[in-house]
Amino acid sequence: MRQMQCRNDTGRVSDVAKAVEGLPENASFFEKTTASTKGAGIISHRFASGDGELMVIDEWGTAEQFHSFFAANPKIGDVMGSIGMNGAPVISVFESVDGPGTI
């Protein structure tokens, strides 16, 4: 079974373009953090933007793996705040469902 964690670390951002531009400025942090997730159960990680939001979408083996990783990495919130993401993260957990047409 695979779990999909959809993390909306922003709620809303006042300037999505500025937030997206801030991602490469923190490349070293993101690359180091991503490397540490590879042994922790991560399957995929990406950013998505739209309608005043910058969202982080992670897929993990289990929700527990994600929550353990996130709790152990408080600097994630600091970096996200530095690029204009506001407020406490809203974390939604979804279970992957295989159905007709699934790729």
Secondary structure, DSSP 4 states (H G I P E B T S, - for coil): --EEEEEES-S--S-HHHHHHHHHHTHHHHHHHHHHHTTTTEEEEEEEEETTEEEEEEEES-HHHHHHHHHT-THHHHHHHHTT--SS-EEEEEE----TT--
